[in-house]
Amino acid sequence: MEYRLSDRIKDLKGNAIREIFKLLQQPDFISFAGGFPTKELLPTEIVKEITTDIMNGKEAADVLQYGGTEGYMPFRKTACDYVKRYGIDGIDIDNVLIVSGGQQTIDLMCKAFVNKGDTVLVEDPTYLASLHILKTYEANAVGVKSGEDGLDLTDLEEKIKKYAPKMLYVVPTFSNPTGRTYSVEKRKAIAEITYKYNVMVLEDDPYSELRFEGERVPSLKSFEVGDNVVYSTSFSKTVAPGLRTGIAVGPKEVIRKLTIGKQAVDVHTSSLSQAILNEYIKRGYVDERLKVMIPVYREKKNAMIEAIKKYMPKEFKYTDPQGGLFIFGEFDKSLGIDCETLFPEICKYKVAYVSGVSFYADGSGRNTIRLNYSNATLEQIDDGIKRMGEFFKDIINNNK
Ligand code: PMP
């Protein structure tokens, strides 16, 4: 059978990280590739306690029944209050859509705003799955230069003028892949520039709670000038990714369109997951558990930075994030190191990174890699970076 596939999926490659999962099944393999939370930190006992209470309560059958696409009503109300943590105030339930993870918000935003060929601006580098989603919608993804404290505003404005993009997609706090955070000034300026040029912004924020150093920064949405920012957060990194639940907050008109888009995809997010998270928040577990999680992530990040200093070649430059799950590193282009081509080779050493090429809209960044520190033990971090360091030192010496 010759399948007559759609243009949008025909040439689309699998998500690089999803593909790497297959390799990880080998014994002794150390992966710095995915973005999994530390398994031991997943709140199995709390979820067990809450689920039992829900099933013993009067809402038991309701959460097993079909629900509204907008979300489970008690949870939508809780969500309005919850997002005050991010400086988002003065909203009501019609500003909120409960989604099946932050990934779905990206998809629904594209579904609502992007026609084939429309330009969407992204940070260079950006979250790889956003590029995957943009390809699915046949968008023209264009990268905006970025530095220590966020997008390069001159480049942003120039690209807005040049491409008249429909949307800007950003991860302003502990970005995936760099771990960097935008300054307050940059957030304000981005809010102003995008409003001025009628560009919708999707602010994706799954990581801001995982801060192990420095001061909290309010969301970009909290600096919104007009109604052009949709804020997306998720419970995947703060509670458990398996619950597949997130919150999208935006102008009512936009939330309505996202809701219509969602009706066709999964009808609604699991009501049981929403009811569990509703109780999890109300019982004060979010902050209680973050107090336990953050020191673990801090220790792992520090261990990885130490291991990089100890084992990686001196030509390797890397970010040192104040939170989140990732370190991003690069080799000077003059060294001619192609981390994409080298990936199958390094896997023979039973250690994996994600090649940075997956995070660049224009397919550049072959000299870069992303490293995750949350899914490995401290011993594995030391051992894995050691293997990686030996591998890259050999490559550099052989290239000389
Ligand atoms: N956005 C970013 C920036 C992410 O890193 C991730 C997860 N890796 C997601 C969205 C999707 O997360 P989820 O759907 O589990 O909320």
Residues whose N, C-alpha, C, O or C-beta is under 5 A from the ligand:
A	BS01	PMP	G35 S100 G101 G102 Q103 Q104 Y127 V171 N176 D204 P206 S234 S236 P241 G246
